Amino acid sequence: MAQEKREWYRMTEAERRFADVVWENEPLGSGELVKLCEERFGWKKSTTYTFLKKLCGQGLFENRDSKVSAKIDRESYDHGMGEQFVKETYDGSLPKMIAAFMSRKKLSKQQVDEIRQMIDNYEE
């Protein structure tokens, strides 16, 4: 799924758990979704539909003909949220974010090697 430039909706923890159920099982019938949410979270049907309606309204999912599917896949959502975090917190500067992280936590040799490998692969 193509990632578009947008302001990403920041899900609550409960919304994210719900979204994970959809992403792990899509496409799925809305009745099956209700059953899964009851089993995993102890939710009533109305709670599941409230979450579904909200996240459909945010453009993350759709419920068409009682089939629930994602309009944005998990990876695209996570990447978008990461980019939004860097933009909002570090003026869009990845080096500023890394510098802030490194000022508080020492990176292991393995982490440094992994970052170097990512940069080398990016430059190729």
Summary of the structure (lengths in Angstrom):
residues: 124
radius of gyration: 18.4
end to end distance: 24.6
largest distance: 52.0
contacts: 292
relative contact order: 0.12
helix: 65%
strand: 8%
